[in-house]
Amino acid sequence: MENRVVITGLGVCAPNGIGLEEFGNALENGKSGIRFYKELEELNFGCQIAGGPIIKNIDLNKYFTNIQLRGLEATGLIYGVISGKDAWDDAGLKIPEDDEPDWDNGVVFGTGMLGVDRFRNAIYAVDEGNVRRSGSTTVIQTMASGISAFLGGMLGCGNQVTTNSSACSTGTEALLMGYERVKSGKAKRMLVGSCSDSGPYIWGGFDAMRILPRNYNDKPELASRPMSVSAAGFVPGSGAGALVLESLDSALGRNAHIYAEVLGGSVNSGGHRGGGSMTAPNSKAVQHCITQAIENANISQNDIDVVNGHLTATTKDPVEIENWSIALRRKGMDFPYINSFKGMFGHCLAAAGSVECVGTVLQFKHQKIFGNINCEDIHPEILKTVDESRIPRKSMSHKPEIIAKASFGFGDVNACVIFKRYSKN
């Protein structure tokens, strides 16, 4: 017998808010976390704006020991630990105090590149012949699985503890990996999520590709424009999001708060065929991913009343909307409400899926559809598919029942998950 899987904890470290209250209020009120970075200007970046969490007022001793904080430079690891530990606490879960790990709890926490700043400094030390100066924590901070290992050890998890990496779809894929483990009964609880480093060594490659907006350095809050005809490229971001997935029986047995139920989902690849490439999705694969997610969730296309898209503020936004329309077999006024949070914090890269999943689930709690900012001028190709009223510019009162959330990543990889308002039936 398969388990029903529910969400009992959330945590987030995002450019426009750290913690559920600050982040949820920012999404509801359309608050941007995109800002100008003097460092990027000094390094001659074309795009000198980005979205990064502001942690200077966060007491890191709540998350790390003084020893762990020494030489800690991996921003993605910091963001991931903040969100992961907060999600665990939000779920009301305890940390084992004895030498026995909790065999029922595990972690799937993804990343793209981890500890780039630390790696840079270590390389310089080695090149200068000062190997010892590279630091004894360099490996921990720079190995991709450092974040899952760190959280797994912090929380005493004895089940699977691993890291996945699939570009922009990493966080949504991690959620589905944890979902399958709980659903099959191989774990009672899984902490899932993803994180991304911040800074010029992460964002520089995208600036070199000339796919970032260069005309908004003096007005950063207007730069990320999903679904807009004036969209000029995605704004790079960073951060982390985390969710605690738990079997329904376990959650009910300890009287846990339940945010939503995970009905199912799908991951696939376009195989770099049919127009798919390292940087562009194969539309048929995107449609297939959405269709398979709906089938796996055992619902119909008409059951979905809200979509949170990938929608990065590039020329591919109209194509994504068309793919949703084909997969859902819906258009015009029949199209679900759709939103993109990237207008408020940019594209958080490997963290995008998890940060946006947290925001998506918060819509059940707030009983709102969070609004889209910076799309006053919706792309005319999108309006051929979707009625303008289905793209709310401001948050609107609505009690969503089923929300589809998707992430489409570099490398032609896709992930789609279906969330449902929890009910006992």
N, C-alpha and C positions, 0 to 999 in steps of 0.2 A: 504494500500500500504506500502510495506517495504522500509526502507531507505537503500541506499548504504552507506557504512561506510568507512571512510578514516582516515589516520594517519596524523595529522597536527603538532604534536610536539613530540620531543624526548629528553630524559635526561638520563644520565648514570653516575654511580659512581662505577668504576670497578678497579680491581687490576692493570691493565695495562693502565689505563687512566680515568681521570675524565673530563667530558664534551665531546661533540660530536667530536670536532676536534682532541683532543688528543687520544681519544678512537679509532676513525676511522683510524687515521694514524697508531696507534699501530697494529690494525688488518691487515691493508694493508701491513705493513712492517714486520709482524711476530714478534712483540716485546712482550716479556714475562713480566708478572707482578708477577711471582712466586719467592719468596725469602726465605732465611734462617731466622728463628726466634730464637734468643738467648734464649728467654723466654721458648720456647718449649724444647730446649736442657736442660735448668736448671730444667725443670719439668720431665725430663727423658722420653720424648716422643720418640717412635721409629722413627716416621716421624717428622722431625724438620723443615719442609718447608711448606709454605702455600701461598695463594694469598689473600691479603687484600688491599683495597684502601689506598693510602697515602694521608691523609687529612691535614697534618701539615702545608701545605702552602696555604690551603683554608681559605678564610675569612668567618668564620661561621656567622659573623654579617650580612652577606647578606641573611641569611636564618633564623636566630634566634635572638630574643632580648637578652639583657644581662641577664634579669631575667630567660629566658628559658634556657640559657647556664649554669646557676648555678647548679652544681651537675648532669649535663647531662652526663650519662655514657653509654646509650644504643646506641652502634655503629650502629646497624641496622637502628634505627630511624634516626640517623644523615645521613646515606647513603641514606635512603629513601626520606628524606626531600630535600636533595641536588638534587637528580635525579628528583623528582616530581616537585619541584619548577622550575628547569631548563626546564623541558618539557613544563610546563605551559607558561613560558616566551617565549620559542622557538615557541610555537603556536600563540604567539601574543595576548594572552588572558589577560584581565584585572581582577583585584580583586575588588569586590563591596566595595564601600567606605561608604555606608549607612547601616542602620540596617536591610535591607531586603536581605536575602540570594538569590543567583541566583538559582532558582528552576530548571533550565535546565542543571545544571552541577552536576556531581557526581564523586565518587571515589570508585574504587575497588583496594585495595592495599594489597597484601598478605605477609605473613611471616611465618616462622617456629617457632622459639623461639625468643622472643624480650627482650632486656634488661637483659641478663643473669648476667653480671657483677654487675649491679645495684641490682638484686635480691639476689645475693650472699651476698653483703654487708648488705642488709636489713635483711637477715636471721641472720647474725652474730650479728647485733644490737639487734634484738628481743631475740635471745638466751642469750645475755648478760644482758637482762632486761632493755635495753635502747631503748624502742619502738620509742620514739621521734627522736632518731638519725637515724632511718631508712629512714627518709626524706619524705616530703610531696609530692614529685613527683614520688615516687616509683611505685604507681599504674599506673600512666600515662605511665611510661617508660617500664613497664613489661607486661601490658595487651596486648594481641595480636593485638587488634583493636586500640592500641595507635597510630600506624603509619597512618592508614586511618583517624582516628579522628583528628590527628594533621594536616594532609594535608587538610582535609575537612574544618577545622576551619580556617586555614591559607588562603585558597582560597575562602572562603565564599560559599561553595557548599551547595545547598538546596535539591539536588536530593539524591539518595541512596548513603550512605557512609558506606562502610563495608570492612572487611578483610576476605580473604579466606586462607586456609592452606591445602596443599596437597603435602607436601614434595617437591621433585625436580621438580614437574610439576606445582607448585604454580603460578609462573609468567605467564606461557602460559595459564593456567586455568583462571587467573584473566583477561587476555586480552579477552578471549572468553566470560566471564561473562559480561564485559563492552560492547563488540561487540553486544551481544544479546539485551542489554538494548537500545542501540542507534538504532539498526536495527528495533526494534519493535516500536520505537517512544516514548518510556518512558523517554528518555533523549536525549538532543541534543549533549552533550559532556560528556565523561567519561575519567577521568585520571586513567589509569590502570598500574599496575606494581607489584613489590615485592622487598623485602629486606631480608638480613640475617646478623645477628651479626657476629663478628669475635672474635677470641681469643681461648685460651685453653679450656674453658668450653663448647664451641661449638664443637671444633674439637676433644676433648679428647675421646669421645665415639667411634668415627670412628677409632681412633688410637688403642683403646682397641679391636676393632673387627679385627684388623690386615688386613685391606683392603686398607691401604695407603702405598705408596712406601717408603721403608726404606733404600734404597741404593743410594739415590741421595742427601743426606744432604749437600754434598760438591759441588754439581752441580745442583742446584734447577731448572734452566731454562730448563734442559733436562728431568725432572722427569715426566711431564704429556705427555703421549704418545698415544693419541687416534689412533685406527686402527693399532697399531704397534704390532709386534710379541713379542717385548721386553717390552710391557706395564706391569707395576708392581703394578697397583692400581691407584685410582684417588687421585689427590692432592686437599686438602680441600681449599675452597676459601670463599669469602664473597663480599658483595656489594649491589647494587640496580640498577634497570633499570626502566624507566617509559615511557609511550607513551600516547599521547592525541588522543583519538578516537572521531570522530565527524561525524555527518551526512553530506553527500556530499552537500546537499542544504545549510546547515549552513556554511560550509567551503567556498563554492562559493559565498555565500551572503556577506561574509566579506573579500573576496579575499585572503584567507589564502593559504600559501604554503602547498602543498600536497606531502608527501613522498611516499605513496603507498596506495593501497586499500586493505581492508580485505575482502576476498571473503567468508570466512566461516571456519568452523573447527569442531572438535569433542572432547569430553572427555568421558572416560569410565574407567572401572576397570576390571581386570582379575579375581576378586573374589577369589584369592588364589587357583585357580583350574588350571589344566593342566600345572603344573610346576611353576605356579605363587606363590609367597610368600611375606613376608614382605620385602625381599631384592632382589627378582628376579621377572621379568615380565612374565606373561603368553603370549607366543608368538602369540597365536590366537587373544588375546585381543589387542595386539599392531597392528597386521595386520588389525583388524576390525576398530580400531580407525583411522588409516590412510585411509582406504577405505571409512569410513563414512565422514571424513573430505573432501575428494575429491567429494563425492556425494553432500554434503551440499554446497560446493563451486560451484557446477554445472559446473565442468570441467571434463576432462578425465585424466587418468593416464599419457598419453603421453604429456599432456600440461605442466607438471612440468619439468623445465629445471635445477633447483638447489634444493638440499636438505640440510638443516642444521640439522644435527642429534643430538641426545642426547649424544651418543658416549663418554663415561666417561674415557676411557683408562683402561678398565678391560677386563677380559676374555669374557664378554658378548658383546663386540663390534662386533665380527663376527656374532653373533646371531641377533643383531639389523640390520646389513646390509642385512642378509638373509630375515628378516621380511620386510624390505623396498622392496626388490626385489619381494617377493611374492605378497605384497599388490599392487605394481605398475605394476606387470607383465612385468618387464624389467630387463635385466642383460647384462653383457659384455659392449660393446661399446654403447648399447642402454640405459644403466643406466644413470640417471641424474648426473651432477657434484655434489659431496657431500663434505661437510666440517664439521669440529668440531672446535669450538673456545676454547675448554677446554685446548688444548695444550698451550695456551697463558696465561690463568689465572686460570686454575683448575676448580673444580666443586664448583660453588657458592651456592650450596644447594638450599634453598628456593628462592634465587635470581637468580638462573641459568637461568630459562626460560625467565625472563624479560630482563636480561642483554644480553642474546643471541638473543632475538627478536629484540632488538635495533640494535645489530650488523648485524643481517640478513637484516633488512630494510635498513641499511646504504649501503648495496651492490647495491641497486637501485641508490642511490645518487652517489656513487663512480664509478658506471658502472664497477664493478669488481666482481670477485669471490675471496673472501679472502682465502689465502692459508692455508694449514694444516702444522703445524710444528711438528717436532719430530716423523715423521712417514716414515723415509727413508726405514725402514724395514717393509713394510706393511704385515700384517698377511696373511699367505698363504691361509687360509680359506676364507678371504675376496676376494682375487684375483681369487678364483673359481667363484665368483659372479659378481665382478665389474672389468672392465678393468682398469689397473693402471692409464691410462690417465684421468680417471674421478675423480681422487683424487689429485687435484693440490697441489704441495708442496709449491709453491709460488703464490702470488696473480696474477691473470691473467685478462686481459681486456675482458669483457663480459658484454653485456647489458641484464641482466636477465629479463624475462617477468613474470614468476610465480615461487615462491619459497615456498616450504613446510618446516615448522619448527615444530619439535616435542620434547616433554619432557616426559620422563618415570620415575615415581617416586617410592621411597620406599612406600610399602603398596600395590604395584601392581596397581598403578593408572597412567593413560595416558592422554596426551593432544596433539592435532595436529592442527595447524592453517595454512591457505593458504593465502599468500600475493601475490598481483599482481601489476605490474607497472601501475600507474594510467593513464587512458586515458578517454577522455570525452564520448566515445562511450559506 
